[in-house]
Amino acid sequence: MRRGQTVNQELSNIFNELWKLDVNRLSPGTHYNISLQGKAGYIPQGSTSAVDHASFPLFTSVDEAKLNSITTYARFMKLLDNYERSTGVAERVTAEEVTENNSFLDAILETAVMKRAHRYLIGKGKSRSDQRRFKNQLNSMWFRLYHRDRNGGEDSSGFEHVFVGETKFGREIMGLHNWVQFYLQEKQEILDYKGYKARDNDVPNKDDHVLNVQFSWHGLVKPVASAFVGVSPEFEMAIFTILFLTSTEKTTTAVVNLDEYQLEMVVYRHGRSIGTAYPKLLSSNNRHV
């Protein structure tokens, strides 16, 4: 553990329970392969260029048949084209998109991961036992539209920011912390992986389930982004939902030990909804020489 970091043991315990319940997590080397290549350099926020330390994509292969065969992934992927990328442009939600949101929530609520998260939140007095009410909670905090850019209409949501990604004033990438979206955008040659980010000599491993990376997207550069790799959408929704609902702070940070990783979990509140949420990799024991 790094100096000055106090681990939240209660959150570590529940997150590790959810980790073990995540039967839909994909396995590196079996369901997908990544190529880490070079270490990315420092660039300031708002930069439009970066030295490319990775000649090839991060994902060299993903078993898309496996992705499409798992209901939560299949319904998750249908949501990724439902949003306007730029802030300041009001979102227009169609009836079909509402149906897709509901179908996704229905799917994740049937998983052991989300059922355990719900029981934990009931025990903390943060959710009712009625599943319809819990679904409404999830829908409000993740899918309710709000103003991110005050000059436009309701242009953002927690789900869009965290899982899909958006751009601000055409100058900055915001969010995009999901590995499936990263892979799909990379496959379409919209996203270009620039290399991994790591402290000191803490070089990542191709089997790691959490990475800090640098990439360009739609002509903009994200200096550093962190994301889980291989985990299911229900796992990410569950842990960030717990963080959000068990805190009233505008910015919630918690250091947890999860599997072989020490992470700083970050959730930013935007009123009654999620503004952003991501894991920041601090250290890992998953290292091989």
Phi, psi and chi 1 to 4 in degrees:
 res  aa     phi    psi   chi1   chi2   chi3   chi4
   1 MET       -  140.0 -173.5  174.2   72.2      -
   2 ARG   -74.6  149.4  -63.0 -175.4 -174.6  -82.2
   3 ARG   -60.5  142.3  -70.7 -178.3 -178.8  178.4
   4 GLY    84.7   -4.7      -      -      -      -
   5 GLN   -98.9  124.1  -58.3  -77.6   -1.1      -
   6 THR  -104.8  121.2  -58.3      -      -      -
   7 VAL   -78.4  133.4  171.8      -      -      -
   8 ASN   -83.9  101.9 -174.0  -45.0      -      -
   9 GLN   -69.9  -36.9 -163.5   56.3   53.6      -
  10 GLU   -63.4  -45.9 -178.6  179.1  -13.6      -
  11 LEU   -66.7  -37.9  -73.9  176.3      -      -
  12 SER   -57.8  -42.5  -64.4      -      -      -
  13 ASN   -64.3  -48.5  -69.6  -16.3      -      -
  14 ILE   -69.8  -36.6 -177.2   61.0      -      -
  15 PHE   -66.3  -36.9  -71.3  173.2      -      -
  16 ASN   -69.3  -32.8  -83.2  -74.0      -      -
  17 GLU   -60.5  -46.3  -82.6 -168.1   59.6      -
  18 LEU   -65.1  -37.3  -61.8  177.0      -      -
  19 TRP   -58.9  -45.5 -179.0  -94.5      -      -
  20 LYS   -69.1  -27.8  -70.0  171.1 -176.3  174.5
  21 LEU   -82.3  -10.0  -70.8  170.4      -      -
  22 ASP   -79.4   75.3 -169.4   15.9      -      -
  23 VAL   -70.0  -15.2  -64.8      -      -      -
  24 ASN   -91.4    3.9  -71.4  -25.1      -      -
  25 ARG   -67.0  134.4 -177.2  171.0   62.8 -110.4
  26 LEU   -86.3  151.7  -90.0   56.5      -      -
  27 SER  -101.4  128.7  -59.0      -      -      -
  28 PRO   -64.4  141.5   22.1  -31.4      -      -
  29 GLY    84.9  -16.3      -      -      -      -
  30 THR  -113.6  -54.6  -58.6      -      -      -
  31 HIS   -99.7  -17.9  -56.9  123.9      -      -
  32 TYR  -158.9  158.6   66.4   89.2      -      -
  33 ASN  -133.2  140.4  -69.5  -78.1      -      -
  34 ILE  -122.2  154.6   63.5  173.1      -      -
  35 SER  -124.6  105.7  174.2      -      -      -
  36 LEU   -72.5  -37.2  -70.1  160.1      -      -
  37 GLN    59.0 -127.6  -58.4  165.5   77.3      -
  38 GLY   -94.3  166.1      -      -      -      -
  39 LYS   -85.5  126.3 -177.9  177.0 -179.9  179.3
  40 ALA   -73.6  150.0      -      -      -      -
  41 GLY   -90.0  177.8      -      -      -      -
  42 TYR   -79.9  133.6  168.9   78.5      -      -
  43 ILE  -139.8  147.2   57.7  169.7      -      -
  44 PRO   -74.8  154.8   26.2  -33.5      -      -
  45 GLN   -59.3  136.4 -172.6   73.0   38.3      -
  46 GLY    94.2   -4.9      -      -      -      -
  47 SER   -69.0  148.7  176.1      -      -      -
  48 THR  -106.9    3.4   56.4      -      -      -
  49 SER  -144.6  153.6   63.3      -      -      -
  50 ALA  -154.3  145.3      -      -      -      -
  51 VAL   -65.2  130.3  176.1      -      -      -
  52 ASP   -86.8  112.8 -161.9  -20.3      -      -
  53 HIS   -99.5   14.9  -66.3  -88.0      -      -
  54 ALA  -142.4  109.3      -      -      -      -
  55 SER   -76.3  -18.7  -57.6      -      -      -
  56 PHE  -122.7  163.9  -57.4   99.6      -      -
  57 PRO   -61.1  157.9  -23.2   34.3      -      -
  58 LEU   -65.8  -46.1  174.2   62.7      -      -
  59 PHE   -92.0  113.5  -72.5   93.5      -      -
  60 THR   -85.6  -23.2   56.0      -      -      -
  61 SER  -162.5  146.3   67.7      -      -      -
  62 VAL  -139.6  133.6  173.0      -      -      -
  63 ASP   -77.3   90.2 -174.5  -13.7      -      -
  64 GLU   -68.3  -28.2  -70.0 -166.9   28.0      -
  65 ALA   -63.1  -38.8      -      -      -      -
  66 LYS   -65.4  -45.9  177.8   72.4  172.7  176.4
  67 LEU   -56.5  -47.8  -80.1 -178.1      -      -
  68 ASN   -71.9  -18.7  -73.8  -53.4      -      -
  69 SER   -84.1  -13.6   71.8      -      -      -
  70 ILE   -99.8  120.8  -59.7  172.1      -      -
  71 THR   -55.1  -44.3  -56.7      -      -      -
  72 THR   -64.9  -39.7   55.5      -      -      -
  73 TYR   -67.3  -45.4  -74.9   98.3      -      -
  74 ALA   -59.5  -44.1      -      -      -      -
  75 ARG   -74.1  -32.2  -65.6 -173.3 -176.1  179.9
  76 PHE   -61.4  -45.9  170.4   80.2      -      -
  77 MET   -65.0  -26.0  -70.6 -172.5  -72.8      -
  78 LYS   -68.3  -19.6  -74.1 -173.6  175.8 -178.6
  79 LEU   -85.2  -14.5  -52.4 -178.8      -      -
  80 LEU   -73.3  -15.9  -61.7  177.3      -      -
  81 ASP  -107.9   21.7   63.3   -5.9      -      -
  82 ASN   -95.7    7.5  -72.0   -5.3      -      -
  83 TYR  -130.0  149.2  -63.5   93.8      -      -
  84 GLU   -78.4  129.5  -65.6  -74.2  -12.8      -
  85 ARG   -67.7  -39.3 -176.1  175.0   70.9 -105.8
  86 SER   -86.5  136.6  179.2      -      -      -
  87 THR   -69.2  155.9   59.4      -      -      -
  88 GLY    90.5  -11.7      -      -      -      -
  89 VAL  -105.7  115.2  178.9      -      -      -
  90 ALA   -61.5  136.9      -      -      -      -
  91 GLU   -77.7  141.6  -63.4  -71.1  -14.4      -
  92 ARG  -120.1  108.5  -67.5  176.3  175.7   81.2
  93 VAL   -93.0  119.4 -177.8      -      -      -
  94 THR   -84.4  165.9   66.2      -      -      -
  95 ALA   -61.2  -37.0      -      -      -      -
  96 GLU   -63.4  -39.9 -179.1 -177.2    8.5      -
  97 GLU   -68.3  -36.6  -70.7  169.1   -6.5      -
  98 VAL   -61.9  -42.4  170.1      -      -      -
  99 THR   -61.6  -42.0  -61.3      -      -      -
 100 GLU   -64.3  -41.4  -70.7  175.6  -11.1      -
 101 ASN   -59.4  -47.0  -68.6  -13.6      -      -
 102 ASN   -63.6  -39.7  -80.4  -47.7      -      -
 103 SER   -65.5  -39.2  -65.3      -      -      -
 104 PHE   -65.4  -46.9  171.1   66.6      -      -
 105 LEU   -61.7  -41.0  -70.1  174.0      -      -
 106 ASP   -59.5  -40.9  -72.6  -20.2      -      -
 107 ALA   -66.4  -46.3      -      -      -      -
 108 ILE   -71.2  -28.7   66.3  172.6      -      -
 109 LEU   -68.1  -17.9  -76.4  165.6      -      -
 110 GLU   -87.1   -7.0  -69.7  -57.2  -49.1      -
 111 THR   -84.1  153.1   64.9      -      -      -
 112 ALA   -61.8  -33.7      -      -      -      -
 113 VAL   -60.6  -51.9  167.9      -      -      -
 114 MET   -74.1  -30.8 -165.7   57.4   77.9      -
 115 LYS   -64.2  -40.1  -73.7  179.2  178.2  178.8
 116 ARG   -69.1  -40.3  178.0   65.3 -174.5   98.3
 117 ALA   -60.3  -41.2      -      -      -      -
 118 HIS   -63.1  -44.4 -171.5 -160.9      -      -
 119 ARG   -62.1  -39.3  -71.5 -161.5  -53.8  -85.8
 120 TYR   -62.1  -44.3  176.8   80.5      -      -
 121 LEU   -68.4  -34.7  -70.7  165.1      -      -
 122 ILE   -61.9  -45.3  -67.0  167.3      -      -
 123 GLY   -62.2  -28.3      -      -      -      -
 124 LYS   -88.5   -0.9  -58.8  -65.8  -74.5 -174.7
 125 GLY    73.8   22.4      -      -      -      -
 126 LYS  -105.6   -2.8  -58.8  -60.7 -178.7 -179.4
 127 SER  -153.8  152.6 -174.2      -      -      -
 128 ARG   -86.4  161.6  -58.3  -72.6 -175.3   88.4
 129 SER   -73.8  -22.2   58.7      -      -      -
 130 ASP   -65.1  121.7 -175.5  -87.9      -      -
 131 GLN   -66.8  -31.6 -175.6  163.9  -67.5      -
 132 ARG   -64.6  -37.6  -75.1  177.8  -60.5  176.8
 133 ARG   -67.8  -38.7  -72.1 -167.0  177.1 -172.3
 134 PHE   -64.3  -40.5 -175.9   46.6      -      -
 135 LYS   -62.0  -40.3  179.7 -178.9  174.8 -178.5
 136 ASN   -63.9  -37.3  -71.7  -22.4      -      -
 137 GLN   -59.9  -49.3  -93.1 -173.1  -58.6      -
 138 LEU   -61.4  -43.3  -66.8  173.2      -      -
 139 ASN   -62.4  -41.4 -172.8   63.8      -      -
 140 SER   -67.8  -45.7  177.9      -      -      -
 141 MET   -76.3  -27.0   60.6 -171.3  -75.2      -
 142 TRP  -101.7  -37.3  -74.4  103.9      -      -
 143 PHE  -111.4  -12.1  -68.4  104.5      -      -
 144 ARG   -64.6  131.4 -171.8  179.6   65.1   84.0
 145 LEU   -78.0  147.4  -64.8  177.7      -      -
 146 TYR  -148.7  171.9   53.1   73.1      -      -
 147 HIS   -86.2  116.9  -64.2  -93.9      -      -
 148 ARG   -95.5  -41.0 -165.1  174.1  -71.6  -86.5
 149 ASP  -101.8  115.9 -179.7  -13.1      -      -
 150 ARG   -65.6  -14.8  -65.0  -66.4  176.7 -175.4
 151 ASN   -83.6  -11.9  -64.3  -39.4      -      -
 152 GLY  -115.7 -164.4      -      -      -      -
 153 GLY   -84.4 -162.2      -      -      -      -
 154 GLU   -71.5  106.2  -66.9 -179.4  -32.2      -
 155 ASP  -116.5    3.9   59.1   -9.4      -      -
 156 SER  -152.5  167.7 -172.3      -      -      -
 157 SER  -155.2  164.2   69.3      -      -      -
 158 GLY   -59.9  -42.6      -      -      -      -
 159 PHE   -63.5  -46.5 -176.3   89.2      -      -
 160 GLU   -58.5  -47.7  177.2 -172.8    9.4      -
 161 HIS   -63.5  -50.8 -176.1   92.5      -      -
 162 VAL   -73.0  -48.1  174.4      -      -      -
 163 PHE   -96.6  -27.8  -67.1   99.3      -      -
 164 VAL  -102.9  -44.0 -176.4      -      -      -
 165 GLY    96.3  151.7      -      -      -      -
 166 GLU  -150.7  167.6   48.9 -167.5   -8.6      -
 167 THR  -120.6  148.0   58.7      -      -      -
 168 LYS  -113.7  117.9 -177.1  177.8 -178.9  179.9
 169 PHE    55.3   22.6  -53.7  133.3      -      -
 170 GLY    66.4   16.8      -      -      -      -
 171 ARG  -124.3  -12.9  -63.1 -164.6  -59.3  -94.1
 172 GLU  -148.5  136.1 -179.2 -177.0  -17.3      -
 173 ILE   -85.3  133.5  -61.6  169.5      -      -
 174 MET  -124.0  139.0  -60.2 -167.5  -59.2      -
 175 GLY    73.5 -139.2      -      -      -      -
 176 LEU    61.3   69.8 -148.6  170.1      -      -
 177 HIS  -113.9   24.3  -62.7  -74.1      -      -
 178 ASN  -117.0  133.5  177.3 -100.1      -      -
 179 TRP   -70.8  -32.8   74.5  -87.0      -      -
 180 VAL   -67.5  -45.5  176.2      -      -      -
 181 GLN   -61.8  -41.8  170.3   71.7  -22.1      -
 182 PHE   -56.6  -49.0 -168.5  104.8      -      -
 183 TYR   -62.0  -47.3  160.7   67.8      -      -
 184 LEU   -64.9  -38.6  -67.2  172.6      -      -
 185 GLN   -69.6  -35.1  -65.6  -68.3  -69.7      -
 186 GLU   -65.9  -42.5 -157.2  174.5   43.3      -
 187 LYS   -60.6  -36.5  179.3 -175.2  174.8 -175.4
 188 GLN   -82.6    1.1  -64.6  175.0   54.6      -
 189 GLU    63.1   29.6  -60.2 -176.1  -11.0      -
 190 ILE   -92.7  -30.3  -62.6  169.0      -      -
 191 LEU  -112.4  137.7 -175.2  152.2      -      -
 192 ASP  -125.0  113.3 -176.9   19.7      -      -
 193 TYR   -69.6  129.0  170.3   63.8      -      -
 194 LYS  -104.4  -10.5  -59.6  -65.9 -173.5 -177.4
 195 GLY   135.8  167.2      -      -      -      -
 196 TYR   -87.2  158.2   66.1   85.4      -      -
 197 LYS  -114.5  133.3  -63.7  -70.3  -71.8 -174.8
 198 ALA  -152.9  150.8      -      -      -      -
 199 ARG   -84.6  138.9  -61.5 -176.4 -178.0 -174.2
 200 ASP    50.3 -127.0  -53.2  -37.7      -      -
 201 ASN  -103.7   21.0  -64.0  -43.4      -      -
 202 ASP   -80.4   68.2 -165.2   20.8      -      -
 203 VAL   -72.0  130.4  179.0      -      -      -
 204 PRO   -68.9  167.5   24.7  -33.4      -      -
 205 ASN  -120.8  147.9 -176.6  -80.9      -      -
 206 LYS   -64.0  -14.8   61.7 -178.0  176.6   61.4
 207 ASP   -95.9    0.5  -65.4  -28.8      -      -
 208 ASP   -64.6  144.1  -81.6  -19.6      -      -
 209 HIS  -100.3    3.0  -81.7  -68.0      -      -
 210 VAL  -140.0  130.8 -167.6      -      -      -
 211 LEU  -136.3  148.9  -68.6  174.5      -      -
 212 ASN  -107.0  126.4  -62.7  -28.5      -      -
 213 VAL  -136.8  166.9  -61.8      -      -      -
 214 GLN  -123.2  141.4 -175.0  178.3  102.8      -
 215 PHE  -156.6  162.7   62.9   88.5      -      -
 216 SER  -111.7  151.2   64.3      -      -      -
 217 TRP  -152.9  122.4 -173.5   53.9      -      -
 218 HIS    52.3   41.8  -68.1  -77.1      -      -
 219 GLY    80.7    2.5      -      -      -      -
 220 LEU  -113.8  160.7  -56.9  173.0      -      -
 221 VAL  -118.0  136.0  175.5      -      -      -
 222 LYS  -102.5  112.0 -175.9  136.4 -171.8  176.0
 223 PRO   -57.7  -41.1  -24.2   34.5      -      -
 224 VAL  -154.1  132.9   58.4      -      -      -
 225 ALA  -135.1  145.1      -      -      -      -
 226 SER  -120.6  145.1   50.1      -      -      -
 227 ALA  -158.8  151.1      -      -      -      -
 228 PHE   -72.8  152.8  -72.6  103.1      -      -
 229 VAL  -126.5  128.8 -177.7      -      -      -
 230 GLY    88.7  -18.8      -      -      -      -
 231 VAL   -73.3  158.8  -56.0      -      -      -
 232 SER   -78.9  157.6   69.5      -      -      -
 233 PRO   -62.5  -31.7   14.9  -25.9      -      -
 234 GLU   -67.9  -33.1   59.6  -94.7   28.0      -
 235 PHE   -64.7  -47.1  175.6   80.0      -      -
 236 GLU   -64.1  -44.5  -68.0 -170.5   76.2      -
 237 MET   -60.4  -39.7  -66.3  -80.5  -78.1      -
 238 ALA   -66.2  -49.2      -      -      -      -
 239 ILE   -69.5  -38.4   59.9  173.1      -      -
 240 PHE   -73.2  -31.6  -67.4  133.9      -      -
 241 THR   -63.8  -43.6  -65.7      -      -      -
 242 ILE   -60.8  -46.8  -74.1  173.1      -      -
 243 LEU   -59.5  -43.2  -81.8  166.3      -      -
 244 PHE   -66.9  -47.3 -179.6   83.9      -      -
 245 LEU   -78.6  -20.4  -69.9  177.4      -      -
 246 THR   -94.7    9.3   55.7      -      -      -
 247 SER  -137.0  149.7  172.0      -      -      -
 248 THR  -112.3    3.0   57.0      -      -      -
 249 GLU   -71.8  150.3  -60.7  -65.0  -37.9      -
 250 LYS   -65.2  -42.4 -173.4  161.1 -172.4  176.4
 251 THR  -119.9  121.4  -57.5      -      -      -
 252 THR  -110.1  125.8  -61.2      -      -      -
 253 THR  -126.8  141.3   59.7      -      -      -
 254 ALA  -148.2  131.8      -      -      -      -
 255 VAL   -90.4  127.3  175.7      -      -      -
 256 VAL  -131.8  151.8  -61.8      -      -      -
 257 ASN   -99.7  115.6  -70.8  -31.6      -      -
 258 LEU  -125.9  115.9  176.0   61.9      -      -
 259 ASP    52.9 -118.4 -169.9   54.3      -      -
 260 GLU   -98.8   11.0  -63.0  175.9  -38.5      -
 261 TYR  -117.2  146.2  -48.3   98.6      -      -
 262 GLN  -108.3  123.1 -175.3  166.2  101.4      -
 263 LEU  -125.4  148.8  -50.8  172.0      -      -
 264 GLU  -102.1  114.2 -178.3  179.7   33.1      -
 265 MET   -89.7  132.4  -53.3  -62.3  -62.2      -
 266 VAL  -125.6  130.0 -179.4      -      -      -
 267 VAL  -133.9  128.1  170.0      -      -      -
 268 TYR  -110.3  129.5 -177.8   81.2      -      -
 269 ARG   -89.7  134.1 -179.6  178.0  -63.3  -86.2
 270 HIS  -119.7   86.4 -165.6  -69.3      -      -
 271 GLY    65.5 -124.0      -      -      -      -
 272 ARG   -94.8   11.7  -67.4  173.1  -65.1  163.7
 273 SER  -124.8  169.4  -59.2      -      -      -
 274 ILE   -80.5  128.9  -75.5  179.8      -      -
 275 GLY   -87.3  -49.6      -      -      -      -
 276 THR  -155.4  162.6 -169.6      -      -      -
 277 ALA  -159.2  132.7      -      -      -      -
 278 TYR  -162.8  158.9   56.4   88.8      -      -
 279 PRO   -96.3  139.0   34.6  -31.7      -      -
 280 LYS  -111.9  116.3 -174.4 -173.8  -63.4 -178.0
 281 LEU   -71.3  121.3  178.4   63.9      -      -
 282 LEU   -96.4  -45.9  -61.2  178.8      -      -
 283 SER  -162.0  164.4   61.8      -      -      -
 284 SER  -145.1  143.6  170.3      -      -      -
 285 ASN   -93.7   -0.8  -65.9  -36.5      -      -
 286 ASN   -86.8   64.0 -170.4   21.3      -      -
 287 ARG  -124.2  135.9  -62.1  -69.4 -178.7 -106.0
 288 HIS  -129.9  137.2  -51.3  -69.0      -      -
 289 VAL   -83.4      -  177.2      -      -      -
